[in-house]
Amino acid sequence: MPVILQPEAEEQWLDASRTPFVKARALLKPYPEEQMDAYDVSPIVNLATYDGPECFQPVSDDERPILVSCPYCQLSLL
């Protein structure tokens, strides 16, 4: 499971030379559910070689593409 840090904890987490393990571990707290959002995205997220904006734009059932072509790797998904 990825870690989602509060903005004020980011610097401490990234500076391993100044942040002891015990303190860094204490930063790992569940992220507040009310601050998160979940939605369907395009199946193009399954292409590890593609990292475009389509990977995180919400889509509805009506908007899901039948065929998605990746401009980087020339692969297509159904």
Residue pairs with C-beta under 8 A, 6 or more apart in sequence:
3 28
4 31
4 36
5 13
5 27
6 31
9 27
12 18
12 19
12 23
12 24
12 27
13 19
13 24
13 27
16 24
39 58
39 59
40 58
40 59
40 60
40 61
40 64
41 54
41 55
41 56
41 57
41 58
41 59
42 54
42 55
42 57
42 59
42 64
42 65
42 68
43 64
43 65
43 68
43 77
44 50
44 52
44 54
44 55
44 65
44 68
44 70
44 77
45 55
45 56
46 77
47 70
47 73
47 75
47 77
49 70
49 72
49 73
49 75
50 70
50 71
50 72
50 73
52 71
52 72
54 68
66 78
67 76
67 77
67 78
68 76
68 77
69 75
69 76
70 76
70 77
